Amino acid sequence: MRKKVLFDLDGTIIDSSEGIYGSIQYAMEKMGKEQLAQDVLRSFVGPPLIESFRGLGFDEAAAQQAVAFYRENYRQAGMFQVQPYPLIEETLQELAQDHDLYIATSKPEVFAKEILTHLKYDGYFKGIYGADLENKRGEKAAVIRYALTEIEKEQKAQQTIMIGDREHDILGAKENQLPAIGVLYGFGSKEELLDAGAIALVAETQELLALIPDSL
């Protein structure tokens, strides 16, 4: 049966750590703060950006300013500093023959579309959905809900599954009554994904080819 598959972007389709980490450090410098350790930088990938800055102790105004500095550098230098994961394009190409693929990311939608167009991956997806620039639709559950609403304008979003690398992807899917598969090659741990409720885990992209048809 043809399914609808929602993919996270960072840590699932692409390794975007270089551009993200550099833009975070730029924002910290502009805010007059010390540079962050690698493990702290890694924790930024997945949750809404403003949430991560709040987690550093920034008040609301400072967190919003840090996000603005981040995006300033990201637009200029970091956006296309990405590496697709091994065999992800071949996996997407094959999956797209039998299923409808979509992106649901906490990255701003405008950035996600530019990156996927740059990589020439946009053609594999029926829709690309992400956060807005005003931080009103940043939580993963809200992005997934938005994606499902848009999909249902064209057709019923039945037999749908989420694929992601962080607990936010799994929990966001559960909040929208969707099952989710966790990927272990991204930024989250096995324990994090299982604790969040992933129905299955994959260590490599091509494992999805066999798992998705049997997942619902």
Secondary structure, 3 states (H helix, E strand, C coil): CCCEEEECCECCCEECHHHHHHHHHHHHHHCCCCCCCHHHHHHCCCCCHHHHHHHCCCCHHHHHHHHHHHHHHHHHHHCCCCEECCCHHHHHHHHHHHCEEEEEEEEEHHHHHHHHHHCCCHHHCCEEEEECCCCCCCCHHHHHHHHHHHHHCCCCCCCEEEEECCHHHHHHHHHCCCCEEEECCCCCCHHHHHHHCCCEEECCCCHHHHHHHHCC
